């Protein structure tokens, strides 16, 4: 897998497995950084960790790139990522579309089928 393409490009398609792998790595890194924030005392009074916050800011661009590629696999524009801004319904819709539903079979306007 080409990590540079996966994390920086907004073109092409990825399947559910690559999407969940990205989410898993992101969550694992966040958990580790939250633990480190707790151990070294870099949490604010609200419980927000400095290291975790820095990682979250850095991860915004790669996350949007991965989400766009997954939307492309579903035959939709990457702009559909903005649906997550709708409270509750948007997050549920995003999870179903990105993580549960299969992509379009065969090539579509965004590229060849990643499972082919």
C-alpha positions in Angstrom: 0.0 0.0 0.0 1.2 3.5 -0.9 0.9 5.4 2.4 1.8 8.7 0.8 -1.1 8.3 -1.7 -3.5 7.1 1.0 -2.8 9.9 3.5 -2.3 12.9 1.1 -4.2 12.4 -2.1 -7.9 13.1 -2.6 -8.1 11.0 -5.7 -9.0 7.4 -6.2 -10.9 4.8 -4.2 -10.3 2.6 -1.1 -12.3 -0.3 0.3 -13.8 -0.7 3.8 -10.8 -2.7 5.0 -8.4 0.2 4.4 -10.8 2.7 5.9 -11.1 0.6 9.1 -7.3 0.1 9.2 -6.9 3.9 9.1 -9.5 4.3 11.8 -7.9 1.6 14.0 -4.4 3.1 13.7 -5.9 6.6 14.5 -7.7 5.3 17.6 -4.7 3.3 18.8 -2.4 6.4 18.5 -5.0 8.5 20.3 -5.3 6.1 23.2 -1.5 5.9 23.5 -1.1 9.7 23.5 -4.0 10.0 26.0 -2.1 7.7 28.3 1.2 9.6 27.8 -0.7 12.9 28.5 -2.0 11.3 31.8 1.4 10.0 32.8 3.5 13.2 32.1 0.7 15.5 33.3 0.0 17.4 30.1 -3.8 17.3 30.5 -5.7 20.5 31.0 -8.3 20.9 33.7 -11.0 19.8 31.3 -9.1 16.5 30.7 -7.9 17.4 27.2 -4.4 16.2 26.6 -1.9 18.4 24.8 -0.2 15.6 22.8 -3.6 14.2 21.8 -4.8 17.6 20.7 -1.7 18.1 18.6 -2.1 14.7 17.0 -5.8 15.4 16.2 -4.9 18.6 14.5 -2.2 17.0 12.4 -4.5 14.1 11.5 -7.3 16.3 10.1 -5.8 16.4 6.6 -5.0 12.6 6.3 -8.4 11.8 7.7 -10.2 13.9 5.1 -8.1 12.4 2.3 -9.1 8.9 3.5 -12.7 9.8 3.9 -12.8 11.3 0.4 -11.4 8.2 -1.2 -14.0 6.1 0.7 -16.8 8.4 -0.5 -15.4 7.9 -4.0 -15.7 4.2 -3.6 -19.4 4.7 -2.9 -19.7 6.8 -6.1 -20.0 10.1 -4.2 -18.0 13.3 -4.0 -15.6 13.7 -1.0 -17.7 16.8 0.0 -20.1 14.3 1.5 -17.7 14.3 4.5 -19.4 17.5 5.6 -22.5 15.4 6.5 -20.8 14.6 9.8 -21.5 18.3 10.8 -25.2 17.4 11.1 -25.8 16.4 14.8 -26.5 12.7 15.4 -28.0 11.9 12.0 -24.9 13.0 10.2 -22.6 10.9 12.3 -24.8 7.8 11.9 -25.1 8.4 8.1 -21.3 8.8 7.9 -20.6 5.6 9.8 -23.0 3.6 7.7 -21.8 5.0 4.3 -18.1 4.8 5.2 -17.7 1.7 7.3 -20.6 -0.6 6.6 -21.9 -0.3 3.0 -19.9 -1.8 0.1 -18.5 0.4 -2.6 -19.8 0.5 -6.1 -18.9 -2.6 -8.1 -16.6 -2.1 -11.0 -15.1 1.1 -12.2 -16.8 4.4 -11.5 -16.0 8.1 -12.3 -13.4 8.1 -9.5 -11.4 5.1 -10.7 -11.2 1.3 -10.8 -12.8 -1.0 -8.2 -10.2 -1.3 -5.4 -11.4 -4.9 -4.9 -10.7 -5.9 -8.5 
